[in-house]
Amino acid sequence: MVDEPEPAPVLCVRCGRSRAEATPVEALTWVMTHDERGRSLLCPACARTHVRDIEGKLPDEYW
Ligand SMILES: [Zn+2]
């Protein structure tokens, strides 16, 4: 197996919103998270709602 680069996710994993439709400034506030399945993306609204969940789940080495 070749180690392929993972494509960056562009949809919020919780609400399915597309980051491509966000304004450039707003896109910067989207949050990339890491879990056992790889990278996932959260829009600002979902990130705020679930910030404690995210922080509790993330391994320290990603921060
Ligand atoms: Zn969302």
N, CA, C, O and the ligand as a Tripos MOL2 file, in Angstrom:
@<TRIPOS>MOLECULE
protein
  253   251    64     0     0
PROTEIN
NO_CHARGES

@<TRIPOS>ATOM
      1 N           0.8320   -1.2050    0.0000 N.3       1 MET1
      2 CA          0.0000    0.0000    0.0000 C.3       1 MET1
      3 C           0.8650    1.2520    0.0000 C.2       1 MET1
      4 O           1.7690    1.4030    0.8220 O.2       1 MET1
      5 N           0.5760    2.1280   -0.9190 N.am      2 VAL2
      6 CA          1.2790    3.4120   -0.9420 C.3       2 VAL2
      7 C           0.6060    4.3560    0.0480 C.2       2 VAL2
      8 O          -0.6170    4.3690    0.1870 O.2       2 VAL2
      9 N           1.4190    5.1300    0.7200 N.am      3 ASP3
     10 CA          0.8760    6.0850    1.6720 C.3       3 ASP3
     11 C           0.3500    7.3040    0.9250 C.2       3 ASP3
     12 O           1.1040    8.2170    0.5880 O.2       3 ASP3
     13 N          -0.9570    7.3040    0.6710 N.am      4 GLU4
     14 CA         -1.5300    8.4060   -0.0980 C.3       4 GLU4
     15 C          -1.8530    9.5920    0.7980 C.2       4 GLU4
     16 O          -2.2800    9.4190    1.9390 O.2       4 GLU4
     17 N          -1.6500   10.7830    0.2820 N.am      5 PRO5
     18 CA         -2.0410   11.9650    1.0640 C.3       5 PRO5
     19 C          -3.5520   12.0320    1.1900 C.2       5 PRO5
     20 O          -4.2810   11.8230    0.2200 O.2       5 PRO5
     21 N          -4.0110   12.3260    2.3930 N.am      6 GLU6
     22 CA         -5.4380   12.4140    2.6490 C.3       6 GLU6
     23 C          -5.9970   13.7080    2.0710 C.2       6 GLU6
     24 O          -5.4320   14.7720    2.3240 O.2       6 GLU6
     25 N          -7.0690   13.6600    1.3140 N.am      7 PRO7
     26 CA         -7.6800   14.9150    0.8520 C.3       7 PRO7
     27 C          -8.2970   15.6550    2.0330 C.2       7 PRO7
     28 O          -8.8720   15.0370    2.9290 O.2       7 PRO7
     29 N          -8.1790   16.9480    2.0290 N.am      8 ALA8
     30 CA         -8.7440   17.7290    3.1250 C.3       8 ALA8
     31 C         -10.2710   17.6980    3.0590 C.2       8 ALA8
     32 O         -10.8490   17.9360    1.9980 O.2       8 ALA8
     33 N         -10.9190   17.4110    4.1670 N.am      9 PRO9
     34 CA        -12.3830   17.4020    4.1640 C.3       9 PRO9
     35 C         -12.9210   18.8180    3.9670 C.2       9 PRO9
     36 O         -12.3090   19.7850    4.4230 O.2       9 PRO9
     37 N         -14.0460   18.9400    3.3010 N.am     10 VAL10
     38 CA        -14.6100   20.2670    3.0380 C.3      10 VAL10
     39 C         -16.0230   20.4070    3.5920 C.2      10 VAL10
     40 O         -16.6370   21.4670    3.4780 O.2      10 VAL10
     41 N         -16.5410   19.3280    4.1960 N.am     11 LEU11
     42 CA        -17.8940   19.3900    4.7490 C.3      11 LEU11
     43 C         -17.8530   19.2430    6.2650 C.2      11 LEU11
     44 O         -17.0690   18.4640    6.8070 O.2      11 LEU11
     45 N         -18.7110   20.0030    6.9360 N.am     12 CYS12
     46 CA        -18.8390   19.8550    8.3840 C.3      12 CYS12
     47 C         -19.3480   18.4490    8.6830 C.2      12 CYS12
     48 O         -20.3370   18.0100    8.0970 O.2      12 CYS12
     49 N         -18.6720   17.7370    9.5970 N.am     13 VAL13
     50 CA        -19.0570   16.3590    9.8760 C.3      13 VAL13
     51 C         -20.3770   16.2850   10.6360 C.2      13 VAL13
     52 O         -21.0300   15.2420   10.6410 O.2      13 VAL13
     53 N         -20.7770   17.3850   11.2800 N.am     14 ARG14
     54 CA        -21.9940   17.3290   12.0870 C.3      14 ARG14
     55 C         -23.2130   17.8350   11.3350 C.2      14 ARG14
     56 O         -24.2840   17.2370   11.4400 O.2      14 ARG14
     57 N         -23.0820   18.9200   10.5810 N.am     15 CYS15
     58 CA        -24.2690   19.4710    9.9150 C.3      15 CYS15
     59 C         -24.1750   19.3860    8.3910 C.2      15 CYS15
     60 O         -25.1500   19.6810    7.7000 O.2      15 CYS15
     61 N         -23.0120   18.9860    7.8550 N.am     16 GLY16
     62 CA        -22.8880   18.7890    6.4170 C.3      16 GLY16
     63 C         -22.7270   20.0630    5.6080 C.2      16 GLY16
     64 O         -22.7780   20.0320    4.3790 O.2      16 GLY16
     65 N         -22.5330   21.1850    6.2910 N.am     17 ARG17
     66 CA        -22.3140   22.4480    5.6140 C.3      17 ARG17
     67 C         -20.9900   22.4030    4.8420 C.2      17 ARG17
     68 O         -20.0260   21.7810    5.2890 O.2      17 ARG17
     69 N         -20.9510   23.0620    3.6890 N.am     18 SER18
     70 CA        -19.7370   23.0600    2.8850 C.3      18 SER18
     71 C         -18.8710   24.2710    3.1950 C.2      18 SER18
     72 O         -19.3500   25.4050    3.2100 O.2      18 SER18
     73 N         -17.5840   24.0170    3.4430 N.am     19 ARG19
     74 CA        -16.6950   25.1470    3.7150 C.3      19 ARG19
     75 C         -16.4550   25.9630    2.4550 C.2      19 ARG19
     76 O         -16.1270   27.1470    2.5300 O.2      19 ARG19
     77 N         -16.6180   25.3280    1.2900 N.am     20 ALA20
     78 CA        -16.4200   26.0410    0.0360 C.3      20 ALA20
     79 C         -17.4200   27.1840   -0.1230 C.2      20 ALA20
     80 O         -17.1780   28.1420   -0.8580 O.2      20 ALA20
     81 N         -18.5590   27.0640    0.5860 N.am     21 GLU21
     82 CA        -19.5800   28.1100    0.4720 C.3      21 GLU21
     83 C         -19.3930   29.2120    1.5000 C.2      21 GLU21
     84 O         -20.0830   30.2310    1.4540 O.2      21 GLU21
     85 N         -18.4690   29.0150    2.4230 N.am     22 ALA22
     86 CA        -18.2230   30.0410    3.4250 C.3      22 ALA22
     87 C         -17.3650   31.1530    2.8330 C.2      22 ALA22
     88 O         -16.6600   30.9500    1.8440 O.2      22 ALA22
     89 N         -17.4330   32.3180    3.4450 N.am     23 THR23
     90 CA        -16.5580   33.4040    3.0010 C.3      23 THR23
     91 C         -15.1230   33.0670    3.4040 C.2      23 THR23
     92 O         -14.9200   32.3050    4.3490 O.2      23 THR23
     93 N         -14.1240   33.6170    2.7090 N.am     24 PRO24
     94 CA        -12.7200   33.3190    3.0460 C.3      24 PRO24
     95 C         -12.4070   33.5820    4.5140 C.2      24 PRO24
     96 O         -11.6900   32.8100    5.1500 O.2      24 PRO24
     97 N         -12.9420   34.6660    5.0450 N.am     25 VAL25
     98 CA        -12.6880   34.9780    6.4520 C.3      25 VAL25
     99 C         -13.3400   33.9360    7.3510 C.2      25 VAL25
    100 O         -12.7300   33.4600    8.3090 O.2      25 VAL25
    101 N         -14.5690   33.5880    7.0400 N.am     26 GLU26
    102 CA        -15.2710   32.6050    7.8660 C.3      26 GLU26
    103 C         -14.6150   31.2320    7.7610 C.2      26 GLU26
    104 O         -14.5700   30.4810    8.7360 O.2      26 GLU26
    105 N         -14.1110   30.9110    6.5860 N.am     27 ALA27
    106 CA        -13.4820   29.5970    6.3880 C.3      27 ALA27
    107 C         -12.3100   29.3930    7.3360 C.2      27 ALA27
    108 O         -12.0010   28.2650    7.7200 O.2      27 ALA27
    109 N         -11.6580   30.4900    7.7130 N.am     28 LEU28
    110 CA        -10.5200   30.3940    8.6250 C.3      28 LEU28
    111 C         -10.9410   29.9450   10.0150 C.2      28 LEU28
    112 O         -10.1230   29.4390   10.7830 O.2      28 LEU28
    113 N         -12.2180   30.1290   10.3390 N.am     29 THR29
    114 CA        -12.6740   29.7870   11.6810 C.3      29 THR29
    115 C         -13.1850   28.3540   11.7630 C.2      29 THR29
    116 O         -13.5610   27.8880   12.8390 O.2      29 THR29
    117 N         -13.2020   27.6670   10.6540 N.am     30 TRP30
    118 CA        -13.5800   26.2550   10.6880 C.3      30 TRP30
    119 C         -12.4900   25.4760   11.4220 C.2      30 TRP30
    120 O         -11.3140   25.8360   11.3810 O.2      30 TRP30
    121 N         -12.9000   24.4160   12.0830 N.am     31 VAL31
    122 CA        -11.9680   23.6840   12.9380 C.3      31 VAL31
    123 C         -11.7030   22.2920   12.3820 C.2      31 VAL31
    124 O         -12.6270   21.5260   12.1140 O.2      31 VAL31
    125 N         -10.4130   21.9800   12.2150 N.am     32 MET32
    126 CA        -10.0240   20.6440   11.7880 C.3      32 MET32
    127 C          -9.7550   19.7900   13.0170 C.2      32 MET32
    128 O          -8.9600   20.1680   13.8770 O.2      32 MET32
    129 N         -10.4080   18.6530   13.1020 N.am     33 THR33
    130 CA        -10.1820   17.7670   14.2380 C.3      33 THR33
    131 C          -9.6020   16.4430   13.7590 C.2      33 THR33
    132 O          -9.6910   16.1070   12.5780 O.2      33 THR33
    133 N          -9.0160   15.7080   14.6690 N.am     34 HIS34
    134 CA         -8.4460   14.4020   14.3350 C.3      34 HIS34
    135 C          -9.0750   13.3390   15.2200 C.2      34 HIS34
    136 O          -9.2500   13.5360   16.4230 O.2      34 HIS34
    137 N          -9.4080   12.2260   14.6170 N.am     35 ASP35
    138 CA         -9.8560   11.0980   15.4270 C.3      35 ASP35
    139 C          -9.3450    9.8060   14.8080 C.2      35 ASP35
    140 O          -8.5090    9.8340   13.9040 O.2      35 ASP35
    141 N          -9.8400    8.6830   15.2860 N.am     36 GLU36
    142 CA         -9.3140    7.3900   14.8180 C.3      36 GLU36
    143 C          -9.5760    7.1540   13.3450 C.2      36 GLU36
    144 O          -8.8960    6.3410   12.7190 O.2      36 GLU36
    145 N         -10.5630    7.8590   12.7730 N.am     37 ARG37
    146 CA        -10.8530    7.6850   11.3490 C.3      37 ARG37
    147 C         -10.1190    8.6980   10.4780 C.2      37 ARG37
    148 O         -10.2600    8.6730    9.2560 O.2      37 ARG37
    149 N          -9.3490    9.5750   11.0800 N.am     38 GLY38
    150 CA         -8.6360   10.5710   10.2870 C.3      38 GLY38
    151 C          -9.1020   11.9800   10.6180 C.2      38 GLY38
    152 O          -9.5450   12.2630   11.7310 O.2      38 GLY38
    153 N          -8.9920   12.8540    9.6250 N.am     39 ARG39
    154 CA         -9.3430   14.2490    9.8580 C.3      39 ARG39
    155 C         -10.8110   14.4920    9.6020 C.2      39 ARG39
    156 O         -11.4140   13.8510    8.7410 O.2      39 ARG39
    157 N         -11.3810   15.4040   10.3390 N.am     40 SER40
    158 CA        -12.7480   15.8230   10.0650 C.3      40 SER40
    159 C         -12.8460   17.3180   10.3290 C.2      40 SER40
    160 O         -11.9910   17.9140   10.9840 O.2      40 SER40
    161 N         -13.9100   17.9030    9.8030 N.am     41 LEU41
    162 CA        -14.0300   19.3510    9.8110 C.3      41 LEU41
    163 C         -15.3090   19.7650   10.5270 C.2      41 LEU41
    164 O         -16.3510   19.1240   10.3860 O.2      41 LEU41
    165 N         -15.2150   20.8380   11.2930 N.am     42 LEU42
    166 CA        -16.3910   21.3730   11.9780 C.3      42 LEU42
    167 C         -16.5720   22.8350   11.6080 C.2      42 LEU42
    168 O         -15.6120   23.6060   11.6090 O.2      42 LEU42
    169 N         -17.8170   23.2190   11.2880 N.am     43 CYS43
    170 CA        -18.0950   24.6220   11.0340 C.3      43 CYS43
    171 C         -18.0610   25.3720   12.3730 C.2      43 CYS43
    172 O         -18.1340   24.7430   13.4290 O.2      43 CYS43
    173 N         -17.9510   26.6980   12.3430 N.am     44 PRO44
    174 CA        -17.8190   27.4630   13.5920 C.3      44 PRO44
    175 C         -18.9620   27.2100   14.5700 C.2      44 PRO44
    176 O         -18.7350   27.1190   15.7770 O.2      44 PRO44
    177 N         -20.1770   27.0960   14.0660 N.am     45 ALA45
    178 CA        -21.3330   26.8830   14.9420 C.3      45 ALA45
    179 C         -21.2190   25.5470   15.6640 C.2      45 ALA45
    180 O         -21.4040   25.4740   16.8790 O.2      45 ALA45
    181 N         -20.9130   24.4900   14.9150 N.am     46 CYS46
    182 CA        -20.7860   23.1670   15.5230 C.3      46 CYS46
    183 C         -19.5690   23.1130   16.4400 C.2      46 CYS46
    184 O         -19.6140   22.4830   17.4960 O.2      46 CYS46
    185 N         -18.4910   23.7650   16.0440 N.am     47 ALA47
    186 CA        -17.2770   23.7680   16.8550 C.3      47 ALA47
    187 C         -17.5500   24.4010   18.2140 C.2      47 ALA47
    188 O         -17.0820   23.9120   19.2420 O.2      47 ALA47
    189 N         -18.3130   25.4950   18.2090 N.am     48 ARG48
    190 CA        -18.6540   26.1470   19.4720 C.3      48 ARG48
    191 C         -19.5020   25.2410   20.3390 C.2      48 ARG48
    192 O         -19.2790   25.1120   21.5430 O.2      48 ARG48
    193 N         -20.4830   24.6130   19.7010 N.am     49 THR49
    194 CA        -21.3970   23.7580   20.4490 C.3      49 THR49
    195 C         -20.6820   22.5610   21.0490 C.2      49 THR49
    196 O         -20.9950   22.1290   22.1580 O.2      49 THR49
    197 N         -19.7320   22.0380   20.3190 N.am     50 HIS50
    198 CA        -19.1200   20.7720   20.7350 C.3      50 HIS50
    199 C         -17.6700   20.9250   21.1590 C.2      50 HIS50
    200 O         -16.9200   19.9500   21.1900 O.2      50 HIS50
    201 N         -17.2710   22.1660   21.4890 N.am     51 VAL51
    202 CA        -15.8600   22.4110   21.7840 C.3      51 VAL51
    203 C         -15.3650   21.5530   22.9440 C.2      51 VAL51
    204 O         -14.2330   21.0690   22.9090 O.2      51 VAL51
    205 N         -16.1830   21.3590   23.9590 N.am     52 ARG52
    206 CA        -15.7420   20.5540   25.0970 C.3      52 ARG52
    207 C         -15.5590   19.1020   24.6890 C.2      52 ARG52
    208 O         -14.6230   18.4310   25.1230 O.2      52 ARG52
    209 N         -16.4650   18.6330   23.8520 N.am     53 ASP53
    210 CA        -16.3800   17.2730   23.3450 C.3      53 ASP53
    211 C         -15.0870   17.0820   22.5720 C.2      53 ASP53
    212 O         -14.3860   16.0840   22.7390 O.2      53 ASP53
    213 N         -14.7810   18.0660   21.7130 N.am     54 ILE54
    214 CA        -13.5790   17.9880   20.8950 C.3      54 ILE54
    215 C         -12.3330   17.9820   21.7740 C.2      54 ILE54
    216 O         -11.4470   17.1460   21.5990 O.2      54 ILE54
    217 N         -12.2690   18.9040   22.7070 N.am     55 GLU55
    218 CA        -11.0780   19.0130   23.5380 C.3      55 GLU55
    219 C         -10.8810   17.7720   24.3990 C.2      55 GLU55
    220 O          -9.7510   17.3650   24.6700 O.2      55 GLU55
    221 N         -11.9940   17.1730   24.8290 N.am     56 GLY56
    222 CA        -11.8870   15.9900   25.6490 C.3      56 GLY56
    223 C         -11.3980   14.7850   24.8700 C.2      56 GLY56
    224 O         -10.7690   13.8870   25.4300 O.2      56 GLY56
    225 N         -11.6890   14.7650   23.5700 N.am     57 LYS57
    226 CA        -11.3760   13.6090   22.7500 C.3      57 LYS57
    227 C         -10.0010   13.6700   22.1090 C.2      57 LYS57
    228 O          -9.3940   12.6350   21.8350 O.2      57 LYS57
    229 N          -9.5080   14.8760   21.8700 N.am     58 LEU58
    230 CA         -8.2730   15.0200   21.1080 C.3      58 LEU58
    231 C          -7.0370   14.6250   21.9040 C.2      58 LEU58
    232 O          -6.8650   15.0540   23.0460 O.2      58 LEU58
    233 N          -6.1800   13.8130   21.3070 N.am     59 PRO59
    234 CA         -4.8880   13.5360   21.9420 C.3      59 PRO59
    235 C          -4.0530   14.8110   22.0090 C.2      59 PRO59
    236 O          -4.1430   15.6710   21.1330 O.2      59 PRO59
    237 N          -3.2510   14.9210   23.0430 N.am     60 ASP60
    238 CA         -2.4710   16.1440   23.2730 C.3      60 ASP60
    239 C          -1.5280   16.4740   22.1230 C.2      60 ASP60
    240 O          -1.2740   17.6490   21.8560 O.2      60 ASP60
    241 N          -1.0110   15.4700   21.4430 N.am     61 GLU61
    242 CA          0.0150   15.7460   20.4380 C.3      61 GLU61
    243 C          -0.4910   16.5680   19.2640 C.2      61 GLU61
    244 O           0.3090   17.1000   18.4940 O.2      61 GLU61
    245 N          -1.8110   16.6810   19.1150 N.am     62 TYR62
    246 CA         -2.3390   17.4810   18.0190 C.3      62 TYR62
    247 C          -2.4320   18.9570   18.3640 C.2      62 TYR62
    248 O          -2.7850   19.7600   17.5000 O.2      62 TYR62
    249 N          -2.1320   19.3350   19.5790 N.am     63 TRP63
    250 CA         -2.2330   20.7400   19.9660 C.3      63 TRP63
    251 C          -0.8680   21.3400   20.2020 C.2      63 TRP63
    252 O          -0.7620   22.5200   20.5370 O.2      63 TRP63
    253 ZN        -21.6070   22.2870   11.3090 Zn       64 ZN64
@<TRIPOS>BOND
     1     1     2 1
     2     2     3 1
     3     3     4 2
     4     3     5 am
     5     5     6 1
     6     6     7 1
     7     7     8 2
     8     7     9 am
     9     9    10 1
    10    10    11 1
    11    11    12 2
    12    11    13 am
    13    13    14 1
    14    14    15 1
    15    15    16 2
    16    15    17 am
    17    17    18 1
    18    18    19 1
    19    19    20 2
    20    19    21 am
    21    21    22 1
    22    22    23 1
    23    23    24 2
    24    23    25 am
    25    25    26 1
    26    26    27 1
    27    27    28 2
    28    27    29 am
    29    29    30 1
    30    30    31 1
    31    31    32 2
    32    31    33 am
    33    33    34 1
    34    34    35 1
    35    35    36 2
    36    35    37 am
    37    37    38 1
    38    38    39 1
    39    39    40 2
    40    39    41 am
    41    41    42 1
    42    42    43 1
    43    43    44 2
    44    43    45 am
    45    45    46 1
    46    46    47 1
    47    47    48 2
    48    47    49 am
    49    49    50 1
    50    50    51 1
    51    51    52 2
    52    51    53 am
    53    53    54 1
    54    54    55 1
    55    55    56 2
    56    55    57 am
    57    57    58 1
    58    58    59 1
    59    59    60 2
    60    59    61 am
    61    61    62 1
    62    62    63 1
    63    63    64 2
    64    63    65 am
    65    65    66 1
    66    66    67 1
    67    67    68 2
    68    67    69 am
    69    69    70 1
    70    70    71 1
    71    71    72 2
    72    71    73 am
    73    73    74 1
    74    74    75 1
    75    75    76 2
    76    75    77 am
    77    77    78 1
    78    78    79 1
    79    79    80 2
    80    79    81 am
    81    81    82 1
    82    82    83 1
    83    83    84 2
    84    83    85 am
    85    85    86 1
    86    86    87 1
    87    87    88 2
    88    87    89 am
    89    89    90 1
    90    90    91 1
    91    91    92 2
    92    91    93 am
    93    93    94 1
    94    94    95 1
    95    95    96 2
    96    95    97 am
    97    97    98 1
    98    98    99 1
    99    99   100 2
   100    99   101 am
   101   101   102 1
   102   102   103 1
   103   103   104 2
   104   103   105 am
   105   105   106 1
   106   106   107 1
   107   107   108 2
   108   107   109 am
   109   109   110 1
   110   110   111 1
   111   111   112 2
   112   111   113 am
   113   113   114 1
   114   114   115 1
   115   115   116 2
   116   115   117 am
   117   117   118 1
   118   118   119 1
   119   119   120 2
   120   119   121 am
   121   121   122 1
   122   122   123 1
   123   123   124 2
   124   123   125 am
   125   125   126 1
   126   126   127 1
   127   127   128 2
   128   127   129 am
   129   129   130 1
   130   130   131 1
   131   131   132 2
   132   131   133 am
   133   133   134 1
   134   134   135 1
   135   135   136 2
   136   135   137 am
   137   137   138 1
   138   138   139 1
   139   139   140 2
   140   139   141 am
   141   141   142 1
   142   142   143 1
   143   143   144 2
   144   143   145 am
   145   145   146 1
   146   146   147 1
   147   147   148 2
   148   147   149 am
   149   149   150 1
   150   150   151 1
   151   151   152 2
   152   151   153 am
   153   153   154 1
   154   154   155 1
   155   155   156 2
   156   155   157 am
   157   157   158 1
   158   158   159 1
   159   159   160 2
   160   159   161 am
   161   161   162 1
   162   162   163 1
   163   163   164 2
   164   163   165 am
   165   165   166 1
   166   166   167 1
   167   167   168 2
   168   167   169 am
   169   169   170 1
   170   170   171 1
   171   171   172 2
   172   171   173 am
   173   173   174 1
   174   174   175 1
   175   175   176 2
   176   175   177 am
   177   177   178 1
   178   178   179 1
   179   179   180 2
   180   179   181 am
   181   181   182 1
   182   182   183 1
   183   183   184 2
   184   183   185 am
   185   185   186 1
   186   186   187 1
   187   187   188 2
   188   187   189 am
   189   189   190 1
   190   190   191 1
   191   191   192 2
   192   191   193 am
   193   193   194 1
   194   194   195 1
   195   195   196 2
   196   195   197 am
   197   197   198 1
   198   198   199 1
   199   199   200 2
   200   199   201 am
   201   201   202 1
   202   202   203 1
   203   203   204 2
   204   203   205 am
   205   205   206 1
   206   206   207 1
   207   207   208 2
   208   207   209 am
   209   209   210 1
   210   210   211 1
   211   211   212 2
   212   211   213 am
   213   213   214 1
   214   214   215 1
   215   215   216 2
   216   215   217 am
   217   217   218 1
   218   218   219 1
   219   219   220 2
   220   219   221 am
   221   221   222 1
   222   222   223 1
   223   223   224 2
   224   223   225 am
   225   225   226 1
   226   226   227 1
   227   227   228 2
   228   227   229 am
   229   229   230 1
   230   230   231 1
   231   231   232 2
   232   231   233 am
   233   233   234 1
   234   234   235 1
   235   235   236 2
   236   235   237 am
   237   237   238 1
   238   238   239 1
   239   239   240 2
   240   239   241 am
   241   241   242 1
   242   242   243 1
   243   243   244 2
   244   243   245 am
   245   245   246 1
   246   246   247 1
   247   247   248 2
   248   247   249 am
   249   249   250 1
   250   250   251 1
   251   251   252 2
@<TRIPOS>SUBSTRUCTURE
     1 MET1         2 RESIDUE 1 A MET
     2 VAL2         6 RESIDUE 1 A VAL
     3 ASP3        10 RESIDUE 1 A ASP
     4 GLU4        14 RESIDUE 1 A GLU
     5 PRO5        18 RESIDUE 1 A PRO
     6 GLU6        22 RESIDUE 1 A GLU
     7 PRO7        26 RESIDUE 1 A PRO
     8 ALA8        30 RESIDUE 1 A ALA
     9 PRO9        34 RESIDUE 1 A PRO
    10 VAL10       38 RESIDUE 1 A VAL
    11 LEU11       42 RESIDUE 1 A LEU
    12 CYS12       46 RESIDUE 1 A CYS
    13 VAL13       50 RESIDUE 1 A VAL
    14 ARG14       54 RESIDUE 1 A ARG
    15 CYS15       58 RESIDUE 1 A CYS
    16 GLY16       62 RESIDUE 1 A GLY
    17 ARG17       66 RESIDUE 1 A ARG
    18 SER18       70 RESIDUE 1 A SER
    19 ARG19       74 RESIDUE 1 A ARG
    20 ALA20       78 RESIDUE 1 A ALA
    21 GLU21       82 RESIDUE 1 A GLU
    22 ALA22       86 RESIDUE 1 A ALA
    23 THR23       90 RESIDUE 1 A THR
    24 PRO24       94 RESIDUE 1 A PRO
    25 VAL25       98 RESIDUE 1 A VAL
    26 GLU26      102 RESIDUE 1 A GLU
    27 ALA27      106 RESIDUE 1 A ALA
    28 LEU28      110 RESIDUE 1 A LEU
    29 THR29      114 RESIDUE 1 A THR
    30 TRP30      118 RESIDUE 1 A TRP
    31 VAL31      122 RESIDUE 1 A VAL
    32 MET32      126 RESIDUE 1 A MET
    33 THR33      130 RESIDUE 1 A THR
    34 HIS34      134 RESIDUE 1 A HIS
    35 ASP35      138 RESIDUE 1 A ASP
    36 GLU36      142 RESIDUE 1 A GLU
    37 ARG37      146 RESIDUE 1 A ARG
    38 GLY38      150 RESIDUE 1 A GLY
    39 ARG39      154 RESIDUE 1 A ARG
    40 SER40      158 RESIDUE 1 A SER
    41 LEU41      162 RESIDUE 1 A LEU
    42 LEU42      166 RESIDUE 1 A LEU
    43 CYS43      170 RESIDUE 1 A CYS
    44 PRO44      174 RESIDUE 1 A PRO
    45 ALA45      178 RESIDUE 1 A ALA
    46 CYS46      182 RESIDUE 1 A CYS
    47 ALA47      186 RESIDUE 1 A ALA
    48 ARG48      190 RESIDUE 1 A ARG
    49 THR49      194 RESIDUE 1 A THR
    50 HIS50      198 RESIDUE 1 A HIS
    51 VAL51      202 RESIDUE 1 A VAL
    52 ARG52      206 RESIDUE 1 A ARG
    53 ASP53      210 RESIDUE 1 A ASP
    54 ILE54      214 RESIDUE 1 A ILE
    55 GLU55      218 RESIDUE 1 A GLU
    56 GLY56      222 RESIDUE 1 A GLY
    57 LYS57      226 RESIDUE 1 A LYS
    58 LEU58      230 RESIDUE 1 A LEU
    59 PRO59      234 RESIDUE 1 A PRO
    60 ASP60      238 RESIDUE 1 A ASP
    61 GLU61      242 RESIDUE 1 A GLU
    62 TYR62      246 RESIDUE 1 A TYR
    63 TRP63      250 RESIDUE 1 A TRP
    64 ZN64       253 GROUP 0 **** ****
